[in-house]
Amino acid sequence: MIQQHPHYHEGFFDAADGEPLFDDCSPEYKAGWLAYHECRAVFDKQWEDVPAELKAKFPEHYARVLH
């Protein structure tokens, strides 16, 4: 799986550290970097703003973790 690729992993966590995406990165690094930003957009939402179909995929106690 691509998530197990070392460049994907590096891109994901570099993005988490605020590193900019560089022009000559590998496709796997770019995918990881972009994935972090997609995740961050979801995690930054208030629980009330998360669509019901997505909420249904989380364990019941997860809403308490977000507050």
Residue, then its C-alpha position, 0 to 999 in steps of 0.5 A: m500500500i502507498q501509505q507504507h511507502p517511506h516517501y509517503h510517510e516522510g511527506f505526510f509528517d513533513a507536512a505536519d511539521g509545516e514543511p513546504l512541498f518541493d518541486d522535485c519530490s517523488p509522487e509518493y512524497k507528494a501524495g503523503w504531503l497532500a494526504y496530511h492536508e486533507c486529513r487536517a481539513v477534516f480534523d479541524k472541523q467541529w464534530e457538529d460539522v462532520p457529515a452524519e455518514l462520516k460520523a457513523k464510521f467512528p466509534e461512539h466515544y469519538a465525539r467525546v474526544l473531540h470536545 
